[in-house]
Amino acid sequence: MAVALSGGVDSALLASLAFEVLGQDAVSVTGISPSLSSQELDAARELSASVGIRHLEVETLELSLPGYQENAGNRCYFCKSELYGVILDSPELKEFTVIDGTQASDDVTDRPGAAAALERGVLSPLRMFGFQKTHIRSLAKQRGLSSHDRPARPCLASRIPVGTRVNEKLLRRIETLEAVLSGEGFSVYRARCEEDRLVVEIAATELNERKNEDWRTRLDAVARRLGFSERWLDLRGYGGAGEPILEALVRG
């Protein structure tokens, strides 16, 4: 069994279970491309090492696909199709069944990647057996997995609005900005980027707790150096309802 391992809690639980049952007949696989942050790659490596499962890192070339670059709303289809194709075509994994971390809480009707999984015969056991996110986190905690309370961090391309072309330069800029946010002590955040425009979202509770705003000046300096002429903070916080409430990252 080959577990498509992203670094998040869902695929982490699967990797742990697969190794417990199958031992050396289980492997975790992570696709390496500019859309995967170094943070997520480190998380996948650390998880695999702690579980004991063999970890393969395979290069994926979704950024070379016109459909992925165009980012017309179905970008994830091209990404997952590329990933699963590379896994299934790997000589080392010819006899392996491929599974992913899609779970019962996920709305697959809004997930083009789920269509790619279906086309490729990739199974989603957490979804098949009705595992919800809260149950998954609870089981991961019981099994001592470090990712049990880790915030979800999808690929870097998810920060780019539909209609804005995806390229490696923009992905690297996003990764740099989010590394700054992580270094400032935030855990739930997004750096939503277009070519010249940045909108930062941070969990409202974290934002409200941060009394010292020096971090905004430091982040703004990095964003300015990266070439963003518009630099905003969304005061609703990450996932806030309604229209954006934008304030300049550095006021005044």
C-alpha positions in Angstrom: 0.0 0.0 0.0 1.3 3.5 -0.9 0.0 6.4 1.1 0.0 9.8 -0.6 1.5 11.7 2.3 1.0 15.5 2.4 2.2 16.2 5.9 -1.3 16.8 7.3 -3.1 14.7 9.9 -5.3 12.7 7.6 -2.6 11.1 5.5 -0.4 10.9 8.7 -3.0 8.6 10.4 -3.2 6.5 7.3 0.5 6.1 7.1 0.6 5.1 10.8 -2.1 2.5 10.3 -0.7 1.1 7.1 2.7 0.6 8.6 1.2 -1.1 11.7 -0.7 -3.6 9.6 1.6 -4.1 6.6 5.1 -3.2 7.8 7.5 -3.1 5.0 4.7 -3.6 2.5 3.5 -0.1 3.2 5.2 3.1 2.0 4.5 6.8 2.2 4.9 8.9 -0.9 5.3 12.7 -1.1 5.3 14.6 -4.4 8.1 17.2 -4.6 7.4 20.4 -6.6 7.5 24.2 -6.1 3.9 24.0 -4.8 5.0 22.1 -1.7 6.5 24.2 1.0 9.7 23.1 2.8 7.6 23.2 6.0 5.3 20.5 4.7 8.1 18.4 3.3 9.8 18.5 6.7 6.5 17.5 8.3 6.1 14.5 5.9 9.7 13.4 6.5 9.4 13.7 10.3 6.1 11.9 10.4 7.4 9.0 8.3 10.5 8.7 10.4 8.5 8.7 13.7 6.1 6.0 12.4 8.8 4.0 10.9 7.3 3.8 7.4 9.5 3.9 4.3 9.2 7.4 2.7 9.6 8.0 -1.0 9.9 11.5 -2.5 8.9 11.7 -6.1 9.3 14.7 -8.4 6.0 15.9 -9.9 5.8 18.3 -12.9 2.3 19.9 -12.5 3.8 23.3 -13.0 4.6 22.4 -16.6 0.9 21.6 -17.4 -1.1 24.4 -19.1 -4.3 23.5 -17.2 -2.4 23.9 -13.9 -0.8 27.2 -14.8 -4.1 28.7 -16.0 -5.7 28.2 -12.6 -9.2 28.3 -14.0 -10.8 26.6 -11.0 -9.8 23.0 -11.6 -6.1 23.4 -10.8 -6.2 20.5 -8.2 -7.3 18.1 -10.9 -4.1 18.5 -12.8 -2.0 18.5 -9.7 -3.5 15.2 -8.3 -3.6 13.6 -11.7 0.1 14.3 -12.1 0.9 13.0 -8.6 -1.1 9.8 -8.9 0.3 9.2 -12.3 3.9 9.4 -11.1 3.1 7.1 -8.2 1.3 4.5 -10.3 4.0 4.6 -13.0 6.8 4.1 -10.5 8.5 0.7 -11.1 9.1 0.5 -7.4 5.3 0.7 -6.7 3.9 -1.5 -9.5 2.1 -3.9 -7.1 0.9 -1.2 -4.6 -2.6 0.1 -4.0 -2.6 3.9 -3.7 -4.6 5.6 -1.0 -5.1 9.2 -0.1 -6.3 11.2 3.0 -9.7 12.4 1.7 -12.1 12.0 4.7 -15.8 12.1 5.3 -15.9 15.8 6.2 -14.5 16.8 2.8 -16.9 18.0 0.2 -15.7 16.0 -2.8 -18.2 17.8 -5.1 -16.0 20.9 -4.8 -12.7 19.0 -5.1 -11.4 18.4 -8.6 -8.6 16.4 -7.1 -11.2 13.8 -6.0 -12.1 13.3 -9.7 -8.4 12.6 -10.5 -8.3 10.0 -7.7 -11.4 8.3 -9.0 -10.0 8.2 -12.6 -6.7 6.7 -11.3 -8.3 4.1 -9.0 -6.9 5.8 -5.9 -8.9 4.8 -2.7 -9.9 7.1 0.2 -10.5 4.7 3.1 -11.1 7.5 5.7 -14.0 8.7 3.5 -15.2 5.2 2.7 -15.6 4.3 6.4 -17.0 7.6 7.5 -14.1 9.1 9.5 -14.7 12.7 10.3 -12.0 15.3 11.0 -12.6 15.3 14.8 -12.4 11.5 15.0 -9.2 11.5 12.9 -7.5 14.1 15.2 -8.5 12.1 18.2 -7.1 8.9 16.8 -3.9 10.6 15.7 -3.5 12.0 19.3 -4.0 8.5 20.7 -1.3 7.2 18.4 1.1 9.9 19.5 1.3 11.5 16.0 2.8 15.0 16.2 0.4 16.3 13.5 -2.8 15.5 15.6 -3.4 19.2 16.3 -1.5 20.7 13.4 -3.5 23.3 11.4 -4.3 22.3 7.8 -1.9 23.7 5.3 -2.8 22.9 1.7 -0.4 23.5 -1.2 1.0 26.9 -1.8 -0.9 27.3 -5.0 -4.2 27.4 -3.0 -3.2 31.0 -1.9 -3.4 32.2 -5.5 -6.9 33.4 -6.6 -8.7 31.6 -9.5 -7.8 33.3 -12.7 -4.3 34.4 -11.6 -1.6 32.3 -13.4 0.5 30.0 -11.2 4.2 30.2 -11.7 7.2 29.2 -9.6 8.2 32.8 -8.8 4.9 33.5 -7.2 4.9 30.2 -5.2 8.3 31.1 -3.8 7.2 34.5 -2.8 4.2 32.9 -0.9 6.5 30.5 0.8 8.8 33.3 1.9 5.9 35.3 3.4 4.4 32.4 5.2 7.8 31.4 6.7 7.9 34.9 8.1 4.4 34.5 9.6 5.5 31.1 11.1 8.6 32.7 12.5 6.5 35.4 14.1 4.7 32.7 16.1 1.5 32.4 14.2 0.1 29.0 13.5 -3.1 29.6 11.3 -2.4 32.0 8.4 -2.5 32.5 4.7 -0.6 34.8 2.4 -3.0 35.3 -0.5 -1.1 36.6 -3.5 -1.6 38.0 -6.9 1.3 39.3 -9.0 1.4 42.7 -7.2 -1.1 42.3 -4.3 -0.9 40.6 -1.0 -3.7 40.0 1.5 -2.7 38.4 4.8 -5.2 36.3 6.8 -4.5 35.2 10.4 -6.8 33.4 12.8 -8.8 36.0 14.6 -7.9 34.7 18.0 -4.2 34.9 17.3 -4.6 38.3 15.7 -6.5 39.7 18.7 -4.0 38.3 21.2 -1.0 40.0 19.5 -0.8 43.4 21.1 2.7 44.3 19.7 2.4 45.0 16.0 6.1 45.1 15.2 5.5 41.9 13.2 3.4 43.9 10.7 6.4 46.2 9.9 8.7 43.2 9.5 6.3 41.3 7.2 5.6 44.5 5.2 9.3 45.0 4.6 9.7 41.5 3.3 6.6 41.8 1.1 7.8 45.2 -0.3 11.2 43.6 -1.1 9.4 40.8 -2.9 7.7 43.3 -5.2 4.2 43.6 -3.8 2.9 47.1 -4.3 -0.3 46.4 -2.4 0.0 44.9 1.1 -3.1 44.3 3.2 -4.2 42.6 6.4 -7.8 41.2 6.4 -9.2 42.2 9.8 -11.9 39.5 9.6 -9.2 36.9 10.3 -8.6 33.6 8.5 -11.9 32.1 7.3 -13.9 35.2 8.4 -17.4 35.6 6.9 -18.6 38.4 4.6 -16.6 40.8 2.5 -12.9 41.3 3.2 -12.1 44.1 5.7 -8.8 45.3 4.5 -6.3 47.5 6.3 -2.8 48.5 5.1 -0.3 46.1 6.6 1.6 49.1 7.9 -0.9 51.8 9.0 -0.2 55.4 8.4 
